[in-house]
Amino acid sequence: MGEVNLKIFRNIGLLAIVAFSFFYTEKIANFVLESNDLYKTINEVKDEYSIESINAVIDGDYIIPGLNGLEVNIKDSYFNMKDLNVFNEYYLLYDATYPSISINDYKDKIINKGNNKKHSIAFILEYDENIINYFINNNISASLLVDTNTFDKNITLEQLNNETKKFDDLETLINRYHENVNICYVNDNNYEICKENNKYLVKTDNIINNNTILTIKNNIESGNIYYINKNTDIKNIQLIINSILYKDLDIVKLSELISEDI
């Protein structure tokens, strides 16, 4: 019995020595690393090159997405430029940081705008073949509302589930043939089913039709989401698009606009 206990204590002692040895070696390695001039330089300038995350903004039932940030990884950056032995900002490596208030934690809120720091806008289209063809033929990004009758596996536009009675059937089709971005443009008929399916809920007051062109044109802002009614004249849509481009804003898919990735 005594020999068994002795072996146990001996093994515990050996493990303790090994653990201490690893700990001590790591401490020495970190001390040497942190004493390096290049490492010190990266550490000194890291805040200058890092980008802080931005919290989402909640206003009652609505929310505007935040933005992820970037934080310089000092150690990885050092090893990435070690062979150069001189600081070069192009060799900096980053870790993502995330907002403490995010759309991912508030999916019961309705997104009514994208973050304006993205310098982008997005279009949502009612189903209209002329408008769809205009966007596709001119390589302009947009998100299209579809149901089981209008879903097209070959279409290049982002497609959003706009079903109510056959919501699950359309989900199956989108999952099979397209990337499902899990966004619903909400209305009185689909709010509950979209919420139950953990979708991002989106709605906008920026409705484009033949009667609202001038109002929309004079109030274009980064982050805006524009809903285009079917039967809107193509010339009127072109006018809006030209005004957006004149303001040097990008036209992106809805999923890209509301994403908190930078």
RADAUR-V598980 format. One record per backbone hydrogen bond with DSSP energy under -0.5 kcal/mol. CO is the residue of the C=O (numbers start at 1). NH is the residue of the N-H. If there is no record, write none. Layout:
co->(CO;CO)
nh->(NH;NH)
This chain:
co->(1;2;3;4;5;6;7;8;9;10;11;12;13;14;15;16;17;18;19;20;21;22;23;24;25;26;27;28;29;30;31;33;36;37;38;39;40;41;42;45;45;46;51;54;56;57;59;61;62;63;63;64;67;69;70;71;72;73;74;75;76;77;78;78;81;81;88;89;93;95;97;100;101;102;103;106;109;109;110;110;111;113;115;116;119;120;121;122;123;124;125;126;128;129;130;131;132;133;134;135;136;142;143;144;144;146;147;152;158;160;160;164;166;167;168;169;170;171;172;173;174;178;179;182;183;184;184;187;190;191;192;193;194;195;199;200;201;202;205;206;206;207;208;209;209;212;213;214;216;217;221;223;224;226;226;227;227;228;229;233;234;235;236;237;238;239;240;241;242;243;244;245;250;250;252;253;254;255;257;260)
nh->(5;6;7;8;9;10;11;12;13;14;15;16;17;18;19;20;21;22;23;24;25;26;27;28;29;30;31;32;33;34;35;36;40;41;42;43;44;45;46;48;49;50;70;67;58;64;62;110;59;112;113;57;54;97;51;95;74;77;78;79;80;81;81;82;85;86;91;92;73;71;69;102;56;105;106;109;111;201;63;112;203;65;118;119;250;223;252;226;143;228;145;128;132;133;134;135;136;137;138;140;139;158;125;146;160;162;151;155;144;146;162;167;170;171;172;173;174;175;176;177;178;180;181;200;161;186;202;191;194;195;196;197;199;198;201;184;111;186;207;208;227;209;229;212;213;216;217;218;219;220;224;114;122;124;228;208;229;126;232;237;238;239;240;241;242;243;244;245;246;247;249;248;121;252;123;257;258;259;115;68)
